[in-house]
Amino acid sequence: MPHIELRPDQKLLKPNFDGYKLSLEPVPVLSTEFSPTSHPHRVKTNDCSYYHARLFGMQNHLVRDPWAPGQCYYLDSIGLLQRVCYDSAQGRMLPIAAVYKLPTVSSNGSNGEEDVAARYNCSLLFPSEHHCLLSDGCGTVRVLETGDRNTGREWKAQSTLRPVEHNLAQGVLPGGGVLLDGRYVVRDGKRFLHFLTLQLDGQPEAKSKCLLHWHTLEQQQSGPPAWTLCASRTLASNGYPRFCALDYHAAAVLVASDQPYRFVYDSERPVVGPEAKPTESESVEPPAAWEQFPFRWTQTPDEVNVTFDKHKDVQYRVVCEPSSGPNEPSLLQVFANDTVVIDGAQLFAAIDHDSTTWSMDPKLFDIAMRKQQPGVMWPFLFPGAPDEAVPEGGDASRPPPDVDLPPAPNLSAPLEPCDFESGQDTYYTLERLSAADHTVTHTASLGHGPPLFAVTLRAGLPATFATRHDVDACLWQLQPVPLGAEDCRLQHEGTLHAFGYVQASKRQQKYLGCAPDLGYGVVCESHRGVYLYKGSYGASGAGLRNRTGAQVTIGQHQFVSLKDVGEVLGIACENDVLILLAEKAILALQLTVE
């Protein structure tokens, strides 16, 4: 299983970035108040689990249309799908207009048929330029034909489906779900719609489970343009998905979480469970190399140390060769006699081969490997390896893994306790799970922090996710690969300078995002206000200059206070405007990004 190393492009980093200066210039705010019936529709949960609170409390109810810049949509209290449009040419908001009526929505969160506890908030997404997927939160998904969405004409329903009642969707719980991602694919002259829904399985005496349902619709080639459910898959985990997206060909799903996701059902191919035992004709697997030649390992935030107890019949050696070219990997292998006990390609994360050292005495053989990403504690050495050893009484020269890091005095040492959302013992990974054989084809380590947010930079591409790298936030875009290739390539698309540092200090944050052109980043609180961070202060550099050096590189920070609009329920980031959906009004913050 290849391990993807998220190595930022040095050309997109700015090591001499000096932070943000507060700007007191006012941000023009346009406000559109709701009519008595056009308030946003919202369902609140009675479940007290963390997953339910996160799903219901953090859902973005204002959905941006990536195919039509300046347009976004929300569902109001009587089931009208409302279009919110900002005219950049005139610099004003157009009147809110309804484009579709969802009949099952009521203001109290019940349609008379479903239990309120089994109901989720409505959700929608745009898999193509002319289609919209709309979930009513009760288990019904509608495929809407929108036509040219710039015209604002009324949308028409092509198909209405209830996967829970379909014989292909075994394992789907009663009730609804929330749409996470969707893709429109044309293959062999046939049109397919793939979409992912998230459903929570509450356990009365255990941690809630998360279920990802992957449904595939096929359009009829004759007659009305209706869609039928042709395939259904289910993935389950004890972890909450912090990023979830289908790849270009909808042949695999990418999930970032602190717990692994695995297929539990597939209507097209049987899922072979891990508990399957080998038949009599199958040979028993030989013991692992480390069981034949045992070792112990420990770690610090900067280094991993492996120790073998020497035996007279065993010869130990290390093969460590640097990369022979820019695209060639480095080589590290630890041999016991002629058996490879440790292969550097299988390690949890990359190491600095140039700094790897080893020593030998009459009793011990010790290998010290320096991490390429200092500060990240490894949950394992490599898949199947023994657990990390805990020295008796501790080692005064090496701090234990759960030691609190000292507060950072400046941007060059940014790691602080607030950077780690769930503590030092939580590790996040990004995995690519293939629909062909239900295996994990690629994995990437995200360290202690989950993806900060996801954003669609260009229409038709999978969503880009942002991760913390030092003080910055780096955005990673999945790259296209040939059809049928089980490959995963992530490219560093851009950087929000020092955004990871400022985000970590905002304890009341609700929504994070950025403009499609990466001109600014935003931290939105639920009630108090919005923080805007622009990477450039303009040509003047805010009037700051070193006395004996080059002009200071500095960004602009603005704060917009929110008063008397209620809780913020959604945001949509455009290049020149930030649109907020609040309980009492629609707000448009007019921005000028230089």
C-alpha positions as CSV (number, residue, x, y, z in Angstrom):
1,M,0.0,0.0,0.0
2,P,1.8,3.2,-1.2
3,H,2.1,6.0,1.3
4,I,1.6,9.5,0.0
5,E,3.9,12.1,1.4
6,L,2.2,15.6,1.5
7,R,5.4,17.5,0.6
8,P,4.6,21.2,0.0
9,D,5.9,23.0,-3.0
10,Q,8.6,25.4,-1.8
11,K,7.6,27.9,-4.5
12,L,4.2,28.3,-2.9
13,L,5.5,28.9,0.6
14,K,6.6,32.3,1.9
15,P,9.2,31.8,4.7
16,N,9.6,35.6,5.1
17,F,5.9,36.2,5.7
18,D,5.7,38.6,8.7
19,G,2.1,38.0,9.7
20,Y,-1.1,40.2,9.5
21,K,-1.7,43.8,10.3
22,L,-5.1,44.8,11.5
23,S,-6.9,47.1,9.0
24,L,-9.4,49.5,10.3
25,E,-11.0,50.2,6.9
26,P,-14.7,49.2,7.0
27,V,-15.9,46.3,5.0
28,P,-19.2,47.2,3.1
29,V,-21.9,44.8,4.2
30,L,-25.2,44.4,2.2
31,S,-28.1,42.9,4.2
32,T,-31.3,41.3,2.9
33,E,-33.8,40.5,5.6
34,F,-36.0,37.4,5.3
35,S,-39.8,37.4,4.8
36,P,-41.8,35.6,7.4
37,T,-41.6,32.3,5.4
38,S,-38.1,32.6,3.9
39,H,-36.1,31.9,7.0
40,P,-33.6,29.0,6.7
41,H,-35.0,25.6,7.4
42,R,-33.1,23.8,10.2
43,V,-33.5,20.6,12.2
44,K,-32.0,20.2,15.7
45,T,-31.1,16.8,17.1
46,N,-32.0,15.5,20.6
47,D,-29.1,13.1,20.5
48,C,-26.2,14.2,22.8
49,S,-23.4,12.4,21.0
50,Y,-20.4,14.3,19.7
51,Y,-21.0,13.1,16.1
52,H,-24.7,14.2,16.1
53,A,-23.7,17.6,17.6
54,R,-21.0,18.1,15.0
55,L,-23.2,17.0,12.0
56,F,-26.2,19.0,13.0
57,G,-24.3,22.0,14.4
58,M,-21.6,22.5,11.8
59,Q,-23.5,21.8,8.6
60,N,-23.2,24.5,6.0
61,H,-26.7,25.4,4.9
62,L,-25.6,27.8,2.2
63,V,-24.4,25.8,-0.8
64,R,-22.2,27.6,-3.4
65,D,-22.7,26.7,-7.1
66,P,-19.2,26.2,-8.5
67,W,-20.6,26.4,-12.1
68,A,-22.1,29.8,-11.6
69,P,-19.9,32.2,-9.5
70,G,-21.8,34.5,-7.2
71,Q,-24.8,32.1,-6.8
72,C,-25.7,30.0,-3.8
73,Y,-28.8,28.2,-2.5
74,Y,-30.5,27.4,0.8
75,L,-33.8,25.8,1.7
76,D,-36.3,27.9,3.6
77,S,-38.8,26.9,6.3
78,I,-41.7,26.0,3.9
79,G,-39.5,23.9,1.6
80,L,-38.7,26.5,-1.1
81,L,-35.2,26.2,-2.5
82,Q,-34.1,29.8,-2.6
83,R,-31.5,31.3,-5.0
84,V,-29.1,33.9,-3.6
85,C,-27.2,35.9,-6.2
86,Y,-24.7,38.6,-6.0
87,D,-24.2,40.7,-9.2
88,S,-20.5,41.7,-9.2
89,A,-21.0,44.0,-12.2
90,Q,-23.5,46.2,-10.3
91,G,-22.1,45.4,-6.8
92,R,-25.4,44.5,-5.3
93,M,-27.5,41.5,-4.2
94,L,-30.4,40.4,-6.4
95,P,-33.7,39.6,-4.9
96,I,-34.0,36.1,-3.4
97,A,-35.9,33.9,-5.8
98,A,-37.3,30.4,-5.4
99,V,-36.4,27.7,-8.0
100,Y,-38.0,24.6,-6.6
101,K,-40.5,23.5,-4.0
102,L,-39.7,20.5,-1.8
103,P,-43.1,19.2,-0.6
104,T,-42.0,17.2,2.5
105,V,-40.3,20.0,4.6
106,S,-42.2,21.6,7.5
107,S,-41.0,24.2,9.9
108,N,-41.1,21.9,12.9
109,G,-38.7,19.3,11.3
110,S,-41.3,16.6,10.7
111,N,-43.3,15.5,7.7
112,G,-45.8,13.4,9.5
113,E,-44.4,10.1,8.4
114,E,-40.9,10.0,9.8
115,D,-39.7,10.2,13.3
116,V,-38.0,13.5,14.1
117,A,-35.1,11.6,15.7
118,A,-34.4,9.9,12.3
119,R,-34.5,13.1,10.3
120,Y,-31.5,15.1,9.2
121,N,-31.2,18.5,7.8
122,C,-31.8,19.0,4.1
123,S,-28.8,19.1,1.9
124,L,-27.9,19.6,-1.8
125,L,-25.0,19.5,-4.1
126,F,-24.2,20.2,-7.8
127,P,-22.6,17.2,-9.6
128,S,-22.8,18.8,-13.0
129,E,-23.6,22.1,-14.8
130,H,-27.3,21.0,-15.3
131,H,-28.1,18.8,-12.4
132,C,-28.7,19.1,-8.7
133,L,-29.1,16.4,-6.0
134,L,-31.5,17.3,-3.2
135,S,-32.0,15.3,0.0
136,D,-35.0,16.0,2.2
137,G,-33.2,14.6,5.3
138,C,-35.8,11.8,5.6
139,G,-34.3,9.3,3.1
140,T,-35.6,10.7,-0.2
141,V,-33.1,12.0,-2.8
142,R,-34.3,13.9,-5.8
143,V,-32.4,14.5,-9.1
144,L,-33.3,17.9,-10.4
145,E,-32.7,19.2,-13.9
146,T,-31.7,22.8,-13.5
147,G,-30.8,23.9,-17.1
148,D,-28.7,27.0,-17.3
149,R,-28.7,28.2,-13.6
150,N,-27.7,31.7,-14.6
151,T,-31.2,32.3,-15.9
152,G,-32.9,31.6,-12.5
153,R,-35.7,29.6,-14.1
154,E,-37.6,27.0,-12.2
155,W,-36.0,23.5,-11.8
156,K,-37.7,20.3,-12.7
157,A,-37.5,16.9,-10.9
158,Q,-36.3,14.1,-13.1
159,S,-36.3,11.3,-10.5
160,T,-37.2,10.7,-6.9
161,L,-35.5,7.8,-5.1
162,R,-35.6,6.3,-1.6
163,P,-32.5,4.1,-1.3
164,V,-33.7,2.6,2.0
165,E,-36.6,0.9,0.2
166,H,-34.5,-0.4,-2.7
167,N,-33.3,-4.0,-2.6
168,L,-29.7,-2.9,-3.5
169,A,-29.3,-0.7,-0.4
170,Q,-29.0,-3.2,2.3
171,G,-27.5,-1.9,5.5
172,V,-29.1,1.6,5.1
173,L,-30.7,2.6,8.4
174,P,-34.2,4.0,8.5
175,G,-34.4,7.8,8.3
176,G,-32.3,10.1,6.2
177,G,-28.8,11.3,5.7
178,V,-26.7,14.3,4.6
179,L,-25.2,14.6,1.1
180,L,-21.4,14.9,1.1
181,D,-20.2,14.7,-2.5
182,G,-21.4,13.8,-6.0
183,R,-20.0,13.3,-9.5
184,Y,-21.5,13.1,-12.9
185,V,-19.7,10.5,-15.1
186,V,-20.2,9.6,-18.8
187,R,-18.7,6.2,-19.6
188,D,-19.3,4.0,-22.7
189,G,-22.1,6.3,-23.8
190,K,-23.9,5.9,-20.5
191,R,-24.6,8.6,-17.9
192,F,-24.1,8.0,-14.2
193,L,-24.6,10.0,-11.1
194,H,-22.5,9.0,-8.0
195,F,-23.2,10.5,-4.6
196,L,-22.2,10.0,-1.0
197,T,-24.5,10.4,2.0
198,L,-23.5,10.3,5.7
199,Q,-25.6,8.6,8.3
200,L,-25.1,8.2,12.0
201,D,-25.7,4.9,13.8
202,G,-26.3,5.8,17.5
203,Q,-25.1,3.1,19.9
204,P,-26.8,3.3,23.3
205,E,-23.8,1.9,25.2
206,A,-21.0,2.6,22.8
207,K,-19.5,5.2,20.5
208,S,-21.7,6.1,17.6
209,K,-20.8,4.7,14.2
210,C,-20.6,6.7,10.9
211,L,-22.0,5.1,7.8
212,L,-21.0,6.4,4.3
213,H,-23.5,5.2,1.6
214,W,-22.2,5.4,-1.9
215,H,-25.1,5.2,-4.4
216,T,-24.8,5.1,-8.2
217,L,-27.6,6.2,-10.5
218,E,-27.9,5.4,-14.2
219,Q,-29.9,7.5,-16.7
220,Q,-32.4,5.7,-18.9
221,Q,-31.3,5.8,-22.6
222,S,-34.8,5.7,-23.9
223,G,-38.0,7.5,-22.8
224,P,-38.0,10.2,-20.2
225,P,-34.6,11.2,-18.7
226,A,-35.2,9.3,-15.5
227,W,-32.6,7.9,-13.2
228,T,-32.5,4.4,-11.6
229,L,-30.4,3.1,-8.7
230,C,-28.0,0.6,-10.2
231,A,-25.4,0.1,-7.4
232,S,-25.1,0.8,-3.7
233,R,-22.1,0.5,-1.3
234,T,-21.7,1.1,2.4
235,L,-18.6,2.0,4.4
236,A,-18.5,2.1,8.2
237,S,-16.2,3.5,10.8
238,N,-16.1,4.6,14.4
239,G,-14.5,7.9,13.3
240,Y,-16.2,11.0,11.9
241,P,-15.2,11.9,8.3
242,R,-13.4,15.2,8.2
243,F,-13.0,15.1,4.4
244,C,-14.8,12.9,2.0
245,A,-14.8,13.0,-1.9
246,L,-15.1,10.8,-4.9
247,D,-12.2,10.7,-7.3
248,Y,-12.4,11.9,-11.0
249,H,-13.8,8.7,-12.4
250,A,-15.9,7.8,-9.3
251,A,-13.8,4.6,-9.0
252,A,-12.8,5.3,-5.4
253,V,-13.6,7.4,-2.4
254,L,-11.1,9.5,-0.4
255,V,-11.8,9.7,3.4
256,A,-9.9,11.6,6.1
257,S,-10.6,10.5,9.6
258,D,-9.0,9.4,12.9
259,Q,-10.5,5.9,12.5
260,P,-10.3,3.8,9.3
261,Y,-13.3,3.3,7.0
262,R,-13.9,-0.1,5.4
263,F,-16.5,-1.5,3.0
264,V,-19.2,-3.5,4.7
265,Y,-21.6,-3.9,1.7
266,D,-21.5,-3.8,-2.1
267,S,-24.4,-4.7,-4.3
268,E,-22.0,-5.5,-7.2
269,R,-19.2,-7.4,-5.5
270,P,-19.3,-9.3,-2.3
271,V,-17.3,-7.8,0.5
272,V,-14.8,-10.2,2.0
273,G,-14.6,-9.5,5.7
274,P,-11.3,-9.5,7.6
275,E,-12.5,-12.4,9.7
276,A,-12.5,-14.8,6.8
277,K,-10.3,-17.8,7.6
278,P,-8.1,-19.6,5.1
279,T,-9.4,-22.9,3.7
280,E,-7.5,-26.1,4.1
281,S,-6.0,-25.8,0.6
282,E,-4.5,-22.5,1.6
283,S,-1.1,-22.5,3.4
284,V,-0.7,-20.8,6.7
285,E,1.2,-17.5,6.4
286,P,4.7,-17.6,7.8
287,P,5.4,-15.5,10.9
288,A,6.4,-11.9,10.3
289,A,10.1,-11.0,10.0
290,W,10.0,-9.0,13.2
291,E,8.7,-12.0,15.1
292,Q,11.7,-14.0,13.9
293,F,14.1,-11.2,14.8
294,P,12.3,-9.1,17.4
295,F,13.1,-5.5,18.2
296,R,11.7,-2.6,20.2
297,W,11.2,0.9,19.2
298,T,10.6,4.3,20.9
299,Q,10.2,7.8,19.6
300,T,10.5,11.5,20.4
301,P,8.8,14.3,18.5
302,D,11.9,14.5,16.3
303,E,13.3,10.9,16.1
304,V,12.5,7.2,16.0
305,N,14.9,4.8,17.7
306,V,14.9,1.0,16.9
307,T,16.9,-1.4,19.0
308,F,17.8,-5.1,18.4
309,D,19.2,-7.4,21.0
310,K,22.2,-9.1,19.4
311,H,22.5,-12.9,19.0
312,K,25.6,-14.8,18.0
313,D,23.9,-16.4,15.0
314,V,22.4,-13.2,13.6
315,Q,24.2,-10.6,11.5
316,Y,22.6,-7.2,11.4
317,R,23.1,-4.6,8.7
318,V,21.5,-1.4,7.3
319,V,21.2,-0.4,3.6
320,C,20.7,3.3,3.3
321,E,21.0,4.9,-0.1
322,P,20.0,8.5,-1.0
323,S,17.7,9.2,-3.9
324,S,19.5,9.0,-7.3
325,G,17.2,11.5,-8.9
326,P,14.4,14.0,-8.3
327,N,11.7,11.3,-9.0
328,E,13.5,8.3,-7.5
329,P,12.8,7.3,-3.9
330,S,15.4,6.9,-1.2
331,L,16.2,3.4,0.1
332,L,16.3,2.2,3.7
333,Q,16.3,-1.5,4.7
334,V,17.3,-3.2,7.9
335,F,18.5,-6.8,7.5
336,A,18.8,-9.6,10.0
337,N,20.9,-12.1,8.1
338,D,19.2,-12.1,4.7
339,T,15.7,-11.2,5.9
340,V,14.4,-7.6,5.6
341,V,13.0,-6.8,9.0
342,I,12.3,-3.1,8.4
343,D,11.5,-1.6,5.0
344,G,11.6,2.2,4.8
345,A,8.9,2.3,2.2
346,Q,6.4,0.9,4.7
347,L,7.1,3.3,7.6
348,F,4.3,5.4,8.9
349,A,5.8,8.6,7.6
350,A,8.9,9.7,5.7
351,I,12.3,10.0,7.4
352,D,15.5,12.0,6.6
353,H,17.8,9.3,5.2
354,D,20.8,11.6,5.3
355,S,20.4,11.9,9.1
356,T,19.9,8.2,9.8
357,T,22.6,6.7,12.0
358,W,23.2,3.3,13.5
359,S,25.6,1.9,16.1
360,M,26.6,-1.5,17.5
361,D,28.0,-2.8,20.7
362,P,28.4,-6.3,22.0
363,K,24.8,-6.5,23.2
364,L,22.7,-4.0,21.2
365,F,22.2,-2.9,17.6
366,D,20.6,0.6,17.6
367,I,19.2,2.6,14.7
368,A,18.2,6.3,15.0
369,M,16.0,7.7,12.2
370,R,15.1,11.4,12.1
371,K,11.5,12.3,11.1
372,Q,11.0,14.6,8.1
373,Q,8.0,16.1,9.8
374,P,9.1,16.9,13.4
375,G,6.5,17.1,16.1
376,V,4.2,14.3,14.6
377,M,4.0,11.3,16.9
378,W,3.7,8.0,15.0
379,P,0.9,5.7,16.1
380,F,2.8,2.7,14.6
381,L,6.2,2.0,13.0
382,F,4.8,0.2,10.0
383,P,1.7,-1.9,9.5
384,G,1.9,-5.1,11.7
385,A,4.9,-3.9,13.7
386,P,5.0,-4.3,17.5
387,D,3.7,-1.6,19.7
388,E,6.0,1.2,20.9
389,A,8.0,0.3,23.9
390,V,7.7,2.3,27.1
391,P,11.0,2.5,29.0
392,E,10.8,1.6,32.7
393,G,11.1,4.8,34.7
394,G,11.3,6.8,31.6
395,D,14.3,8.3,29.9
396,A,15.4,11.7,31.0
397,S,17.0,12.4,27.7
398,R,13.8,11.8,25.8
399,P,10.5,13.4,26.7
400,P,7.5,11.0,26.7
401,P,5.1,11.2,23.7
402,D,2.3,12.9,25.7
403,V,4.5,15.7,27.1
404,D,3.0,19.1,26.5
405,L,4.9,21.2,24.0
406,P,6.0,24.6,25.2
407,P,4.1,27.5,23.9
408,A,5.6,29.1,20.7
409,P,7.2,32.4,21.2
410,N,6.9,33.4,17.5
411,L,5.9,32.2,14.1
412,S,9.0,30.2,13.6
413,A,7.9,27.8,16.4
414,P,4.2,27.7,16.0
415,L,3.1,24.4,17.6
416,E,0.9,25.0,20.7
417,P,-1.5,22.8,22.7
418,C,-4.5,24.4,21.0
419,D,-3.2,23.2,17.6
420,F,-4.1,19.6,18.5
421,E,-7.9,19.4,18.5
422,S,-8.3,16.0,20.1
423,G,-5.1,15.6,22.0
424,Q,-1.7,14.0,21.2
425,D,-3.1,10.5,21.0
426,T,-5.4,11.2,18.0
427,Y,-4.0,10.7,14.5
428,Y,-5.7,11.5,11.2
429,T,-5.0,9.7,7.9
430,L,-6.3,10.2,4.4
431,E,-7.2,6.9,2.7
432,R,-8.2,6.0,-0.9
433,L,-10.6,3.1,-0.9
434,S,-11.2,1.4,-4.3
435,A,-14.6,0.2,-5.4
436,A,-13.0,-2.5,-7.5
437,D,-11.6,-4.7,-4.7
438,H,-12.6,-2.7,-1.5
439,T,-9.0,-2.2,-0.5
440,V,-7.1,0.8,0.7
441,T,-4.8,1.6,-2.3
442,H,-3.1,4.8,-0.9
443,T,-2.8,6.4,2.5
444,A,-1.4,9.8,3.6
445,S,-0.6,10.8,7.2
446,L,-2.2,14.1,8.3
447,G,-0.7,14.0,11.8
448,H,-2.6,15.2,14.9
449,G,-4.8,17.7,13.1
450,P,-7.7,17.0,10.7
451,P,-8.1,18.9,7.4
452,L,-9.0,22.4,8.3
453,F,-11.7,22.7,5.6
454,A,-12.6,21.7,2.0
455,V,-13.3,24.0,-0.9
456,T,-14.1,23.5,-4.6
457,L,-11.6,25.7,-6.5
458,R,-12.7,24.9,-10.0
459,A,-16.0,23.5,-11.3
460,G,-16.0,19.8,-12.1
461,L,-12.9,19.0,-10.0
462,P,-13.0,17.1,-6.7
463,A,-12.9,19.3,-3.6
464,T,-9.6,20.6,-2.4
465,F,-8.7,20.1,1.3
466,A,-6.5,22.3,3.5
467,T,-4.0,20.9,6.0
468,R,-1.8,22.6,8.5
469,H,1.9,22.9,7.6
470,D,3.9,24.8,10.2
471,V,2.0,28.2,10.4
472,D,0.5,27.9,7.0
473,A,-2.5,26.2,5.5
474,C,-1.7,24.2,2.4
475,L,-4.4,23.3,-0.1
476,W,-4.1,19.9,-1.8
477,Q,-5.9,19.0,-5.1
478,L,-6.4,15.5,-6.4
479,Q,-4.9,15.1,-9.9
480,P,-6.6,13.2,-12.7
481,V,-5.3,9.7,-13.6
482,P,-6.2,7.4,-16.6
483,L,-9.4,5.5,-16.3
484,G,-8.8,2.1,-14.6
485,A,-5.5,3.2,-12.9
486,E,-5.5,2.6,-9.2
487,D,-3.4,5.7,-8.5
488,C,-3.7,8.8,-6.2
489,R,-1.8,12.0,-6.8
490,L,-2.2,15.0,-4.6
491,Q,-0.7,18.3,-5.7
492,H,0.0,21.4,-3.6
493,E,-2.4,23.9,-5.2
494,G,-1.8,26.9,-3.0
495,T,-1.1,28.3,0.4
496,L,-2.9,30.6,2.9
497,H,0.1,32.1,4.7
498,A,0.0,31.9,8.5
499,F,-3.7,30.9,8.3
500,G,-3.0,27.7,10.3
501,Y,-1.5,29.8,13.1
502,V,-4.3,32.3,13.4
503,Q,-7.0,29.6,13.0
504,A,-5.6,27.7,15.9
505,S,-6.2,30.7,18.2
506,K,-9.9,31.1,17.4
507,R,-11.7,28.9,19.9
508,Q,-15.2,29.9,18.8
509,Q,-14.8,29.2,15.1
510,K,-17.6,27.6,13.2
511,Y,-16.9,27.8,9.5
512,L,-13.5,28.0,7.7
513,G,-13.0,28.7,4.1
514,C,-11.2,30.7,1.4
515,A,-11.8,32.3,-2.0
516,P,-11.5,30.1,-5.1
517,D,-8.5,32.2,-6.2
518,L,-7.0,31.9,-2.7
519,G,-7.1,35.7,-2.3
520,Y,-8.3,35.5,1.3
521,G,-9.1,33.1,4.1
522,V,-12.0,33.4,6.5
523,V,-12.8,32.3,10.1
524,C,-16.5,32.7,10.9
525,E,-17.9,32.5,14.4
526,S,-21.4,31.4,15.1
527,H,-22.6,34.7,16.5
528,R,-19.9,37.3,17.2
529,G,-18.2,38.1,13.9
530,V,-16.1,37.2,10.9
531,Y,-12.2,37.3,10.6
532,L,-10.8,38.0,7.1
533,Y,-7.2,37.3,6.2
534,K,-5.8,38.6,2.9
535,G,-2.3,37.5,1.9
536,S,-1.3,40.9,0.7
537,Y,-1.7,44.4,2.1
538,G,-1.3,45.9,-1.3
539,A,1.6,47.6,-3.1
540,S,2.5,49.8,-0.1
541,G,3.0,46.8,2.2
542,A,1.0,48.7,4.9
543,G,3.8,51.3,5.0
544,L,6.2,49.0,6.9
545,R,9.8,48.6,5.8
546,N,12.9,47.3,7.6
547,R,15.5,50.0,8.1
548,T,18.3,48.1,6.5
549,G,16.6,45.4,4.6
550,A,13.9,44.6,2.1
551,Q,10.3,45.7,2.3
552,V,8.2,43.8,4.9
553,T,6.0,41.0,3.6
554,I,2.7,41.4,5.5
555,G,-1.0,40.5,5.1
556,Q,-4.2,42.3,6.0
557,H,-6.5,41.3,8.8
558,Q,-10.1,42.6,9.1
559,F,-12.8,41.9,11.6
560,V,-16.5,42.3,10.8
561,S,-18.9,42.4,13.7
562,L,-22.2,40.6,13.4
563,K,-25.1,42.1,15.4
564,D,-28.8,41.3,15.5
565,V,-28.7,38.7,12.8
566,G,-28.8,35.5,14.9
567,E,-26.7,32.5,14.5
568,V,-24.7,32.1,11.2
569,L,-25.9,28.9,9.4
570,G,-23.7,29.0,6.3
571,I,-21.1,30.8,4.3
572,A,-20.2,30.9,0.6
573,C,-16.8,32.3,-0.4
574,E,-16.4,34.1,-3.8
575,N,-13.4,36.0,-5.1
576,D,-14.9,39.4,-4.5
577,V,-17.7,38.8,-1.9
578,L,-18.4,36.6,1.1
579,I,-22.0,35.7,1.5
580,L,-23.4,34.7,5.0
581,L,-26.6,32.9,5.8
582,A,-27.9,33.9,9.2
583,E,-31.1,33.2,11.1
584,K,-32.5,36.6,10.3
585,A,-30.8,37.9,7.1
586,I,-28.5,37.3,4.2
587,L,-25.3,39.3,4.5
588,A,-22.9,40.0,1.6
589,L,-19.4,41.3,2.7
590,Q,-17.9,43.2,-0.3
591,L,-14.2,42.5,-0.6
592,T,-11.5,44.0,-2.7
593,V,-8.6,41.5,-3.1
594,E,-5.5,42.9,-4.6
